Amino acid sequence: MNRLDPVPATVERKAHGAPEHDRFCAPCSTACMADGEARIVWEVRSVNGKGLDLRLRLPQGLESVEHPVRSLLARHFSRGNFQASLTVERSETQAGFAINQPMLAEVLKLGAELQEKYGLAPASVDGILALRGIIDQSQRAEDEEERAALEATIVAAFEGALKAIAEARRQEGKALFTILSTHLDTIERLTADARNDPSRATEAIKARLAGQVALLLDATRELDETRLYQEAAFLATKADIQEELDRLETHVASARKLLGEGGPVGRKLDFLSQEFNREANTLCSKSNAASITAIGLGLKAVVDQFREQVQNLE
């Protein structure tokens, strides 16, 4: 079982070799190039989701890693809404600066016009350079081998983050196993309480049916014998909750089996939680005893708790 709550992960990885170290502590996955020319930072988060979805933010020029990144996610997870953001920080050996000549020419031209028209003082050099867009940060040209190494490190770092998140889910899944098992114990106990409730004793059922038939006779004096038998049979059938109790026990057994199997069982358990809820509702609607109604309401409460926790499973 895997939990889908938001989980941060950090993994540092060298570009040309095995992971230097893995650690689960910070809200991002970090990878460093072996030659120190680039630092790659992945920030990956996940929340609950019925399907698998990824919102990806990549720096311009690195769109080529999108396909392998999405493939990796699908390989590791089947459910969840993921957000992943990549930052690539270049070292000084790769980064340089250049003047945006066309923009500078336009700025100088406009400055000259303003000086002539309004008698303004000439603009300072530092003031001009501070204008956004005047200075371009350029990157040293990469050859194909460097580019391939960079992309490989980016993908490896992303996989490291996914593995850290998966491990965190497994650890929290163990805690969820205990919680869900406790809820199943409660459902099983309440089902047994309903089955053994004194209101289901033969004499109690006969007494209730006799009272309901008497009410029918009082309400309809001309009720013929055939209609009376039909109404009595209907009341008896409506009062019988044996099938609901049997199905509840079957669903509990199925849920325990799924929990024991592990793996991505969230969808199946979510379906069973709907079945639990359906039986609890039917139990309440068919009940003609306060004690059974109370048990049905208790079932609905614990089923809601069970279903809420199931949403955290993959």
C-alpha positions in Angstrom: 0.0 0.0 0.0 1.2 3.5 -0.7 0.1 6.7 0.8 -0.7 9.7 -1.4 -0.3 12.6 1.1 2.1 15.5 0.1 5.7 14.1 0.6 8.9 16.1 0.1 12.1 14.2 -1.0 15.8 15.1 -1.6 18.1 12.9 -3.6 21.6 14.0 -4.6 23.2 12.2 -7.6 26.4 12.5 -9.5 26.2 12.9 -13.3 28.5 10.0 -14.3 28.1 7.3 -11.7 26.0 5.8 -8.9 24.2 7.9 -6.4 26.6 9.5 -3.9 24.0 9.5 -1.2 20.2 9.4 -0.8 18.4 11.2 2.0 14.8 12.0 2.7 14.6 15.4 4.3 13.9 18.4 2.1 11.1 19.5 -0.3 13.2 18.8 -3.5 15.4 16.4 -5.3 18.9 17.8 -6.0 21.5 16.5 -8.5 25.0 17.9 -9.2 27.0 17.5 -12.3 30.3 15.6 -11.7 32.3 18.4 -13.3 30.6 21.1 -11.2 29.3 23.0 -14.2 25.6 22.6 -13.3 23.4 22.0 -10.4 20.0 20.4 -11.0 17.1 20.8 -8.6 13.9 18.9 -8.9 11.0 19.8 -6.6 8.4 17.0 -6.7 5.2 16.9 -4.7 2.2 14.6 -4.7 -1.3 14.7 -3.4 -4.3 12.3 -3.6 -5.9 11.6 -6.9 -8.0 9.0 -8.5 -5.9 9.0 -11.7 -2.3 9.8 -12.5 -1.6 13.4 -13.5 1.6 15.4 -13.7 2.0 19.2 -13.9 5.5 19.8 -15.2 7.6 23.0 -15.2 10.8 22.8 -17.3 13.3 25.5 -18.1 13.4 26.7 -21.7 15.5 24.4 -23.9 15.0 21.3 -21.8 11.6 20.2 -23.2 13.3 17.0 -24.4 13.3 15.5 -20.9 9.5 15.7 -20.6 8.8 12.3 -22.3 11.2 10.2 -20.2 10.1 12.0 -17.0 6.4 11.2 -17.7 7.3 7.6 -18.5 9.2 7.3 -15.2 6.3 8.6 -13.3 3.9 6.1 -14.9 6.4 3.3 -14.2 6.5 4.1 -10.5 2.9 5.2 -9.7 -0.6 4.5 -10.9 -2.5 7.2 -8.9 -1.8 10.7 -7.7 -1.6 14.3 -8.7 2.0 15.3 -9.1 3.7 18.7 -9.4 7.3 18.7 -10.6 9.5 21.8 -11.1 13.0 21.6 -12.5 15.7 24.3 -12.0 19.1 24.1 -13.7 21.8 26.4 -12.1 24.8 26.9 -14.3 28.3 27.6 -12.9 30.3 30.7 -13.8 32.3 28.7 -16.3 29.2 28.1 -18.3 27.5 31.4 -17.7 28.4 34.7 -19.4 27.0 38.1 -20.0 26.3 40.0 -23.2 24.8 43.4 -24.1 21.5 43.4 -25.9 22.7 45.7 -28.6 19.4 46.4 -30.4 17.7 47.3 -27.1 20.6 49.4 -26.0 20.5 51.4 -29.2 16.8 52.0 -28.7 17.3 53.1 -25.1 20.2 55.5 -26.1 18.1 57.0 -28.9 15.1 57.6 -26.6 17.4 59.1 -24.0 18.9 61.5 -26.5 15.4 62.6 -27.6 14.3 63.2 -24.0 17.5 65.2 -23.3 16.9 67.4 -26.3 13.2 67.9 -25.6 13.2 68.3 -21.9 16.8 69.3 -21.1 17.4 66.2 -19.0 20.8 65.1 -17.8 22.4 62.1 -19.7 21.6 58.7 -18.2 24.3 57.0 -16.2 25.9 53.8 -17.4 24.8 51.9 -14.3 21.3 53.2 -14.7 21.2 52.0 -18.3 22.6 48.6 -17.4 20.1 48.2 -14.6 17.2 48.2 -17.1 15.7 44.8 -17.6 16.7 43.1 -20.8 19.8 45.2 -21.5 22.1 42.5 -20.2 21.6 38.9 -21.5 23.0 36.0 -19.6 24.3 33.6 -22.1 25.4 30.0 -21.8 28.5 28.4 -23.2 27.6 26.2 -26.2 27.2 22.5 -25.3 28.3 19.7 -27.5 26.1 16.6 -27.9 27.9 14.6 -25.3 27.5 17.3 -22.6 23.9 17.7 -23.5 23.2 14.0 -23.2 25.0 13.9 -19.9 23.0 16.8 -18.6 19.7 15.2 -19.7 20.6 11.8 -18.2 21.4 13.4 -14.8 18.1 15.3 -14.9 16.1 12.1 -15.5 18.2 10.2 -12.9 17.5 12.9 -10.3 13.8 12.8 -11.1 13.7 9.0 -10.6 15.6 9.4 -7.3 12.9 11.8 -6.1 10.1 9.4 -7.1 11.8 6.5 -5.3 12.1 8.6 -2.1 8.4 9.5 -2.4 7.5 5.9 -3.0 9.4 4.8 0.1 7.7 7.4 2.2 4.4 6.2 1.0 5.3 2.6 1.9 6.2 3.7 5.4 2.9 5.6 5.9 1.1 2.7 4.3 2.1 0.5 7.2 0.3 2.9 9.6 -2.7 3.1 7.3 -2.9 -0.7 7.4 -3.4 -0.6 11.1 -6.0 2.1 10.9 -8.0 0.4 8.2 -7.8 -3.0 10.0 -9.2 -1.3 13.1 -12.1 0.1 11.1 -12.8 -3.4 9.6 -12.8 -4.8 13.1 -15.4 -2.3 14.1 -17.6 -3.0 11.1 -17.3 -6.7 11.8 -18.3 -6.2 15.5 -21.3 -4.0 14.6 -22.4 -6.6 12.1 -22.3 -9.3 14.7 -24.2 -7.0 17.2 -26.9 -6.6 14.6 -27.1 -10.3 13.9 -27.4 -11.1 17.7 -29.7 -8.2 18.5 -32.7 -9.3 20.7 -35.0 -7.5 18.3 -34.2 -10.2 15.7 -35.5 -13.0 17.9 -38.4 -14.9 16.5 -40.8 -13.9 19.2 -39.9 -10.3 18.9 -40.4 -10.3 15.1 -43.8 -12.1 15.5 -44.9 -9.4 18.0 -43.9 -6.6 15.7 -45.6 -8.1 12.7 -48.8 -8.7 14.7 -48.8 -5.1 15.8 -48.3 -3.9 12.2 -51.1 -6.2 10.9 -53.4 -4.9 13.6 -52.7 -1.4 12.4 -53.5 -2.4 8.8 -56.8 -3.9 9.9 -57.7 -0.8 11.9 -56.8 1.5 8.9 -58.7 -0.7 6.3 -61.7 -2.4 7.6 -62.5 -4.0 4.3 -59.1 -5.5 3.8 -59.6 -9.0 2.2 -57.6 -12.0 3.4 -55.4 -12.2 0.3 -54.4 -8.6 0.6 -53.7 -9.1 4.3 -51.4 -12.0 3.5 -49.6 -9.9 0.9 -49.1 -7.0 3.3 -47.9 -9.3 6.0 -45.4 -11.0 3.7 -44.2 -7.5 2.6 -43.7 -6.5 6.2 -41.8 -9.7 7.0 -39.5 -9.3 4.0 -38.8 -5.7 4.8 -37.9 -6.6 8.3 -35.4 -9.3 7.2 -31.9 -8.0 7.3 -30.1 -11.3 6.9 -28.9 -10.6 3.4 -27.4 -7.3 4.4 -25.6 -8.8 7.3 -24.2 -11.6 5.1 -23.0 -9.1 2.5 -21.3 -7.0 5.2 -19.4 -10.0 6.4 -18.4 -10.9 2.9 -17.2 -7.3 2.2 -15.1 -7.3 5.4 -13.4 -10.6 4.3 -12.7 -9.1 0.9 -11.2 -6.0 2.3 -9.0 -7.9 4.7 -7.7 -10.0 1.7 -6.9 -6.8 -0.3 -5.0 -5.3 2.7 -3.0 -8.5 3.0 -2.1 -8.5 -0.7 -0.6 -5.0 -0.6 0.2 -3.1 -3.8 -2.1 -0.5 -5.4 -5.4 -1.6 -3.9 -6.9 1.9 -3.3 -9.5 1.7 -6.1 -10.8 -1.7 -5.0 -11.0 -0.7 -1.4 -12.8 2.5 -2.5 -15.4 0.3 -4.3 -15.8 -1.9 -1.2 -16.3 1.2 1.0 -19.2 2.2 -1.3 -20.7 -1.3 -0.8 -20.3 -1.0 2.9 -22.2 2.3 2.8 -25.0 0.8 0.7 -25.5 -2.1 3.1 -25.5 0.3 6.1 -28.1 2.5 4.5 -30.3 -0.5 3.7 -30.0 -1.7 7.2 -31.2 1.7 8.6 -34.1 1.9 6.1 -35.3 -1.7 6.8 -35.0 -1.5 10.5 -38.1 -1.3 12.7 -36.2 -1.5 15.9 -34.3 1.4 17.6 -31.4 -0.9 18.5 -30.8 -1.9 14.8 -31.2 1.7 13.7 -28.5 2.7 16.2 -26.2 -0.1 14.9 -26.8 1.1 11.3 -25.9 4.6 12.1 -22.7 3.4 13.8 -21.9 1.4 10.7 -22.3 4.5 8.5 -20.0 6.5 10.8 -17.2 4.0 10.7 -17.6 3.3 6.9 -17.2 7.1 6.3 -14.0 7.0 8.3 -12.8 3.9 6.4 -13.5 5.5 3.0 -11.8 8.7 4.0 -8.6 6.8 4.8 -8.9 4.7 1.6 -8.5 7.9 -0.4 -4.9 8.0 0.8 -4.0 4.7 -0.8 -2.7 4.2 -4.3 
